[in-house]
Amino acid sequence: MWVNDFHSDTAHMSATEVGAYMLLRMYQWRHGSLPKTEAQLARIACMRLDHWRRAAPALNAAFGDNWHHVGTAEARLKAGKKSLANNRVGYPNGEPKVQANPLKTHNAPRANGVTYTEDRKKREKGSGKDRPADRRPSRNHRASWEAEMCRALQGSAVDVVFAWIDKHPQVASAATVEESRTPGSGWPYIAAAMQRDRLNLEDMH
């Protein structure tokens, strides 16, 4: 996302509207398009319907009447073409590509005959680092379980749960760790913690 484009889209928005703007763009990036009904859009933006109706005019200026962000669509198309080009790993006759200079590759053998990857695996095995780097807890993992929470709840229930999470940051951190280990487990972890705190989720639907 380019800074100039982002600023021109959101300069007139409040902080809440900018958050909704980001959620809508991320949804379009992942799925290719946005739904058209205001109830569905409000749910994606994690907003109550009355709040959505107040924010919709500002957001509509960036997405248009058909709720399609042109910049996101163009960037998604460009990324898809680049990914497709990168995945073409061979010549038309099926022969694999040959490295232009094998000595400069990331995995070239060192002086002791051991490649970088082999050496790293040995060091990680000895130190107990058996979890891949991309499985470490991150903001993306938190965003993932938050999005799942918004899909599972409706209306004011989202505000209630976020208020509870603000009072229990340690539970949110633990849920993010769970999500990094097992995708899809972050929101169930939050729900179980809330039930132990006697906050009944069934009453929120």
C-alpha positions in Angstrom: 0.0 0.0 0.0 1.5 3.3 -1.1 1.5 6.1 1.5 0.3 8.8 -0.9 -2.7 6.6 -2.0 -3.5 5.7 1.6 -3.4 9.3 2.7 -5.5 10.6 -0.1 -8.2 7.9 0.6 -8.3 8.4 4.4 -7.4 12.1 5.1 -11.1 12.9 5.7 -11.8 9.8 7.9 -11.9 9.3 11.6 -9.7 6.7 13.3 -12.6 4.3 13.4 -13.3 4.8 9.7 -9.7 4.2 8.9 -9.8 0.9 10.7 -12.9 -0.1 8.8 -11.2 1.0 5.5 -8.2 -1.3 6.2 -10.5 -4.3 7.1 -12.5 -3.8 3.9 -9.3 -3.5 1.7 -7.8 -6.6 3.3 -11.0 -8.6 2.7 -11.0 -7.5 -1.0 -7.3 -8.5 -1.2 -8.0 -12.0 0.1 -11.3 -12.6 -1.7 -11.1 -10.5 -4.8 -14.4 -8.5 -4.1 -16.6 -7.2 -1.4 -20.2 -8.2 -0.7 -22.8 -5.5 -1.5 -25.2 -5.6 1.5 -24.6 -3.2 4.3 -25.0 -6.0 6.9 -22.2 -8.0 5.4 -20.0 -4.9 5.0 -20.6 -3.9 8.6 -19.6 -7.3 9.8 -16.4 -7.3 7.8 -15.6 -3.8 9.2 -16.4 -5.1 12.8 -18.9 -2.4 13.2 -22.5 -2.3 14.5 -25.0 -1.6 11.8 -25.9 1.9 13.1 -22.2 2.8 13.3 -21.7 1.5 9.8 -24.4 3.6 8.4 -22.8 6.7 9.8 -19.3 5.7 8.5 -20.5 4.5 5.1 -20.5 7.9 3.3 -16.8 8.5 4.1 -15.8 5.0 3.2 -17.9 5.1 0.0 -15.7 8.0 -1.2 -12.7 5.6 -1.3 -14.5 2.4 -2.6 -17.2 3.8 -4.9 -20.9 2.9 -5.1 -20.1 -0.7 -6.1 -17.8 -1.2 -3.1 -14.7 -2.0 -5.2 -11.4 -0.5 -4.4 -9.6 0.1 -7.7 -6.1 0.4 -6.1 -6.5 -2.9 -4.2 -7.8 -4.7 -7.4 -4.8 -3.5 -9.4 -2.2 -4.4 -6.8 -3.8 -7.8 -6.4 -3.7 -8.5 -10.1 -0.1 -7.3 -10.3 0.9 -9.6 -7.4 -0.9 -12.5 -9.0 1.0 -12.1 -12.2 4.3 -11.8 -10.4 3.5 -15.0 -8.4 2.6 -16.9 -11.5 5.8 -15.8 -13.2 7.9 -16.8 -10.2 6.3 -20.3 -10.1 7.3 -21.1 -13.7 10.4 -23.0 -12.7 11.5 -24.7 -16.0 12.1 -24.4 -19.7 9.4 -25.3 -22.2 11.1 -28.7 -22.7 10.7 -29.5 -19.0 14.4 -29.1 -18.1 15.1 -27.4 -14.8 16.7 -24.0 -14.8 20.4 -23.9 -14.0 21.9 -21.4 -11.6 24.1 -18.8 -13.4 26.7 -19.0 -10.7 26.2 -21.8 -8.1 29.0 -20.3 -5.9 26.8 -17.3 -5.2 23.6 -19.2 -4.2 22.3 -19.0 -0.7 22.8 -22.7 -0.1 26.3 -23.0 -1.6 28.7 -25.3 0.3 31.0 -23.6 2.8 34.7 -24.3 3.1 34.0 -27.3 5.4 31.7 -28.8 2.7 28.5 -28.2 4.7 25.8 -26.0 3.2 24.3 -23.0 4.9 20.9 -24.8 5.3 22.5 -28.0 6.8 24.6 -25.9 9.2 21.5 -24.0 10.3 19.5 -27.1 10.9 22.2 -28.6 13.1 22.4 -25.4 15.1 18.7 -25.1 15.5 18.3 -28.8 16.5 21.0 -28.4 19.2 19.3 -25.3 20.6 15.8 -26.6 20.5 14.6 -24.1 17.8 12.3 -26.4 16.0 9.6 -24.0 15.2 9.7 -22.2 11.8 10.2 -18.4 11.9 6.9 -17.8 10.2 5.1 -19.5 13.1 6.2 -17.0 15.7 3.4 -14.9 17.2 2.8 -11.7 15.2 0.3 -9.0 14.6 -1.0 -11.1 11.6 -1.9 -13.9 14.0 -3.8 -11.5 16.3 -5.6 -10.0 13.2 -6.6 -13.5 12.2 -8.4 -14.4 15.4 -9.9 -10.9 15.7 -11.4 -11.3 12.2 -12.7 -14.8 13.1 -14.3 -13.3 16.2 -16.0 -10.5 14.2 -17.5 -13.2 11.9 -18.7 -15.2 14.8 -20.4 -12.4 16.7 -23.0 -9.8 15.7 -23.7 -6.1 16.5 -23.0 -4.9 20.0 -21.5 -8.2 21.0 -18.3 -7.3 19.2 -17.9 -4.1 21.3 -18.6 -6.1 24.5 -15.9 -8.7 23.6 -13.3 -6.1 22.7 -14.0 -4.3 26.0 -13.4 -7.6 27.9 -10.2 -8.2 25.9 -8.9 -4.7 26.7 -9.2 -5.7 30.4 -7.5 -9.0 29.9 -4.5 -8.3 27.6 -2.7 -11.5 28.9 -5.5 -13.6 27.5 -5.2 -11.8 24.1 -1.5 -12.5 24.1 -2.0 -16.2 24.9 -4.6 -16.4 22.1 -2.2 -14.9 19.6 0.4 -17.6 20.6 -2.2 -20.3 20.2 -3.2 -18.9 16.7 0.5 -19.0 15.7 0.8 -22.7 16.7 -2.6 -23.8 15.4 -4.4 -21.5 12.9 -8.0 -21.1 13.9 -7.5 -21.7 17.6 -7.1 -18.1 18.8 -10.8 -17.2 18.9 -11.9 -20.4 20.6 -9.2 -19.8 23.2 -10.7 -16.3 23.9 -14.3 -17.7 24.0 -13.3 -20.4 26.5 -11.6 -17.8 28.7 -14.6 -15.6 28.6 -16.9 -18.5 29.6 -14.6 -19.2 32.5 -15.1 -15.6 33.5 -18.8 -16.2 33.3 -19.4 -14.0 30.3 -22.0 -16.0 28.3 -21.4 -15.8 24.6 -24.8 -17.5 23.8 -26.6 -14.4 25.1 -24.8 -12.2 22.6 -26.1 -13.8 19.4 
